[in-house]
Amino acid sequence: MQPQMRTTYRPVAESSQASRAEFLLKTYAHVFAALSAFALIEIALFKSGAAESLLRMLGGASWLIVMGAFMLVGWLCTFTAHRVQSLPLQYLALGAYVLMEALVFVPLLYFADAQAPGTISSAAYVTLAGFAALTAVAYFTRIDFSFLRAVLIWAGICALIAVVAGALLGFELGTWFSVAMVAVAGASMLYNTSNILLRYPEDRYVGAALELFGSVALMFWYVLRLMNSRR
């Protein structure tokens, strides 16, 4: 989840209708660009054979170290996109975040493609449909979903404990964990979309896009895991 916006910023919700529309257009254009870049990076990795090399490299490292690095880089990217004034640095943060997600996804996509190639596209369609539906709920109802922040923090802590315990003790997180994490990703989409509509300043569309992309990536990860486990 993103850092809290500084109170010196005027939320875009208080701006003119034209400014709000421009902000949302820029935000979702950047989300689409991030998703497209993610897909192109994955295609390039698999077409070039780099995915197999990366898979061997990640397989030789502790998954806890990989996860720790992922969390650190993710936090730095999120902080940069929300706090720095430089637009090029905001774009750099978004690009680094997309690249990091693409690299972390390689093992999951590799095994999904080997076991059932159609699963990847099916999971992508389900994720995009869920994203569209939840975006519509947040946009048309205009409900303030800020109350989900505490729920998401608690769910994130519990999920982290479960993942670490699974890695240390060597047990698999089952189907119900994936189902729960899909629900968490959906709640994250509602929270972030509501926050963007009600509280974001109009110059932070790059940070807004990063948050939404992160929620979509989280849902895609667990929808794909869920579908893969049923094959």
C-alpha positions as CSV (number, residue, x, y, z in Angstrom):
1,M,0.0,0.0,0.0
2,Q,1.1,3.5,-0.7
3,P,2.5,6.0,1.8
4,Q,-0.1,8.5,3.0
5,M,-0.3,11.6,0.8
6,R,1.1,14.7,2.4
7,T,-1.7,17.1,3.6
8,T,-0.1,20.0,1.7
9,Y,-1.4,18.5,-1.5
10,R,-4.9,19.3,-2.7
11,P,-6.7,16.1,-3.6
12,V,-7.8,15.8,-7.2
13,A,-11.4,15.3,-5.9
14,E,-11.4,19.0,-5.1
15,S,-10.3,20.0,-8.6
16,S,-12.5,20.7,-11.6
17,Q,-14.2,18.0,-13.4
18,A,-11.8,18.4,-16.4
19,S,-8.8,18.0,-14.1
20,R,-10.3,14.9,-12.5
21,A,-11.0,13.4,-15.9
22,E,-7.5,14.2,-17.1
23,F,-5.9,12.7,-13.9
24,L,-7.9,9.4,-14.3
25,L,-7.1,9.2,-18.0
26,K,-3.4,9.6,-17.3
27,T,-3.6,7.1,-14.4
28,Y,-5.3,4.3,-16.4
29,A,-3.2,5.0,-19.5
30,H,-0.1,4.4,-17.3
31,V,-1.7,1.2,-15.8
32,F,-2.2,0.0,-19.4
33,A,1.3,0.9,-20.3
34,A,2.7,-0.9,-17.3
35,L,0.7,-4.1,-18.0
36,S,1.8,-4.0,-21.6
37,A,5.5,-3.5,-20.6
38,F,5.1,-6.4,-18.2
39,A,3.7,-8.7,-20.9
40,L,6.5,-7.6,-23.4
41,I,9.2,-8.2,-20.9
42,E,7.9,-11.7,-20.2
43,I,7.6,-12.5,-23.9
44,A,11.2,-11.3,-24.4
45,L,12.5,-13.4,-21.5
46,F,10.8,-16.5,-22.7
47,K,11.6,-16.0,-26.4
48,S,15.3,-15.3,-25.8
49,G,15.7,-18.2,-23.4
50,A,16.7,-15.9,-20.6
51,A,13.7,-17.2,-18.5
52,E,15.4,-20.6,-18.1
53,S,18.7,-19.0,-17.0
54,L,16.8,-16.7,-14.6
55,L,14.9,-19.8,-13.3
56,R,18.1,-21.6,-12.5
57,M,19.5,-18.5,-10.8
58,L,16.4,-18.0,-8.7
59,G,16.3,-21.7,-7.9
60,G,19.8,-21.6,-6.5
61,A,18.9,-18.8,-4.2
62,S,16.9,-18.8,-1.0
63,W,13.3,-17.8,-1.8
64,L,13.3,-15.8,1.4
65,I,16.2,-13.7,0.1
66,V,14.4,-13.2,-3.2
67,M,11.2,-12.2,-1.4
68,G,13.2,-9.8,0.9
69,A,14.8,-8.2,-2.1
70,F,11.4,-7.9,-3.8
71,M,9.9,-6.2,-0.8
72,L,12.8,-3.8,-0.4
73,V,12.8,-2.8,-4.1
74,G,9.0,-2.5,-4.1
75,W,9.1,-0.2,-1.1
76,L,11.8,2.0,-2.7
77,C,9.8,2.2,-6.0
78,T,6.6,3.0,-4.2
79,F,8.2,5.7,-2.0
80,T,9.9,7.3,-5.0
81,A,6.8,7.4,-7.1
82,H,4.8,9.0,-4.3
83,R,7.3,11.4,-2.8
84,V,9.8,12.7,-5.3
85,Q,8.9,15.8,-7.4
86,S,11.0,14.7,-10.5
87,L,8.7,13.1,-13.1
88,P,11.6,11.2,-14.7
89,L,12.3,9.6,-11.3
90,Q,8.7,8.7,-10.9
91,Y,8.8,7.0,-14.3
92,L,12.0,5.2,-13.3
93,A,10.3,3.9,-10.2
94,L,7.4,2.6,-12.1
95,G,9.6,1.0,-14.7
96,A,11.8,-0.6,-12.1
97,Y,8.7,-1.9,-10.3
98,V,7.3,-3.5,-13.5
99,L,10.7,-5.1,-14.3
100,M,10.9,-6.5,-10.8
101,E,7.4,-8.0,-11.0
102,A,8.3,-9.5,-14.4
103,L,11.4,-11.2,-13.0
104,V,9.7,-12.6,-10.0
105,F,6.9,-14.0,-12.1
106,V,9.2,-16.0,-14.3
107,P,9.2,-19.3,-12.2
108,L,5.4,-19.3,-11.9
109,L,4.9,-18.6,-15.6
110,Y,7.5,-21.1,-16.6
111,F,5.8,-24.0,-14.8
112,A,2.3,-22.8,-15.8
113,D,3.4,-22.8,-19.4
114,A,5.0,-26.2,-19.1
115,Q,2.0,-27.8,-17.4
116,A,-0.9,-26.1,-19.1
117,P,-0.1,-23.2,-21.5
118,G,-3.7,-22.0,-21.8
119,T,-3.8,-21.4,-18.0
120,I,-1.8,-18.2,-18.3
121,S,-4.2,-16.5,-20.8
122,S,-7.2,-17.7,-18.8
123,A,-5.8,-16.3,-15.6
124,A,-5.0,-13.0,-17.3
125,Y,-8.6,-12.7,-18.6
126,V,-10.0,-13.5,-15.1
127,T,-7.7,-10.9,-13.5
128,L,-8.6,-8.1,-16.0
129,A,-12.3,-8.9,-15.6
130,G,-12.0,-8.7,-11.9
131,F,-10.0,-5.4,-12.1
132,A,-12.6,-3.9,-14.4
133,A,-15.5,-4.9,-12.2
134,L,-13.9,-3.7,-9.0
135,T,-12.9,-0.4,-10.6
136,A,-16.5,0.1,-11.7
137,V,-17.7,-0.6,-8.2
138,A,-15.3,2.0,-6.7
139,Y,-16.0,4.5,-9.4
140,F,-19.8,4.4,-9.6
141,T,-20.6,3.9,-5.9
142,R,-18.0,6.5,-4.7
143,I,-17.8,4.6,-1.4
144,D,-14.8,5.5,0.7
145,F,-13.0,2.2,1.1
146,S,-10.3,3.7,3.4
147,F,-11.5,1.3,6.2
148,L,-9.9,-1.5,4.2
149,R,-6.4,-0.2,5.0
150,A,-6.3,-1.8,8.5
151,V,-7.7,-5.1,7.0
152,L,-5.1,-5.1,4.2
153,I,-2.2,-4.4,6.7
154,W,-3.3,-7.3,8.9
155,A,-3.9,-9.6,5.9
156,G,-0.4,-8.7,4.6
157,I,1.2,-9.5,7.9
158,C,-0.6,-12.8,8.1
159,A,0.3,-13.7,4.5
160,L,4.0,-12.8,5.1
161,I,4.1,-15.0,8.2
162,A,2.5,-17.9,6.2
163,V,4.9,-17.5,3.3
164,V,8.0,-17.4,5.6
165,A,6.8,-20.4,7.6
166,G,6.1,-22.3,4.4
167,A,9.6,-21.6,3.1
168,L,11.3,-22.4,6.4
169,L,9.3,-25.5,7.3
170,G,8.9,-26.8,3.7
171,F,5.1,-27.0,3.4
172,E,2.9,-25.9,0.5
173,L,0.4,-23.1,0.9
174,G,-2.8,-24.7,-0.4
175,T,-5.8,-23.7,-2.4
176,W,-7.5,-21.8,0.3
177,F,-4.5,-19.6,0.8
178,S,-4.6,-18.6,-2.9
179,V,-8.4,-18.0,-2.7
180,A,-7.8,-15.8,0.4
181,M,-5.1,-13.8,-1.4
182,V,-7.3,-13.3,-4.5
183,A,-9.8,-11.7,-2.1
184,V,-7.0,-9.6,-0.5
185,A,-6.0,-8.4,-4.0
186,G,-9.6,-7.5,-4.8
187,A,-9.8,-5.5,-1.5
188,S,-6.5,-3.8,-2.5
189,M,-8.0,-2.8,-5.8
190,L,-11.0,-1.3,-4.1
191,Y,-8.9,0.5,-1.5
192,N,-6.4,1.9,-4.0
193,T,-9.1,3.0,-6.5
194,S,-11.1,4.7,-3.8
195,N,-8.0,6.4,-2.5
196,I,-7.0,7.6,-6.0
197,L,-10.5,9.0,-6.6
198,L,-10.8,10.8,-3.3
199,R,-7.3,11.7,-2.0
200,Y,-4.6,11.7,-4.6
201,P,-3.1,15.0,-5.9
202,E,-3.5,15.4,-9.6
203,D,0.3,15.3,-10.2
204,R,0.7,11.8,-8.8
205,Y,-0.8,9.7,-11.6
206,V,2.4,7.7,-11.9
207,G,2.3,6.6,-8.3
208,A,-1.4,5.9,-8.7
209,A,-0.7,3.7,-11.7
210,L,2.0,1.9,-9.7
211,E,-0.4,1.0,-6.9
212,L,-3.1,-0.3,-9.3
213,F,-0.5,-2.3,-11.3
214,G,0.7,-3.9,-8.1
215,S,-2.9,-4.9,-7.1
216,V,-3.4,-6.4,-10.6
217,A,-0.1,-8.3,-10.4
218,L,-1.0,-9.6,-7.0
219,M,-4.4,-10.9,-8.2
220,F,-2.9,-12.4,-11.4
221,W,-0.3,-14.3,-9.3
222,Y,-2.8,-16.0,-7.1
223,V,-5.4,-16.5,-9.8
224,L,-2.7,-18.3,-11.9
225,R,-1.6,-20.3,-8.8
226,L,-5.2,-21.3,-8.2
227,M,-5.8,-22.4,-11.7
228,N,-2.5,-24.2,-11.9
229,S,-3.2,-26.2,-8.7
230,R,-6.4,-27.5,-10.3
231,R,-4.7,-29.0,-13.3
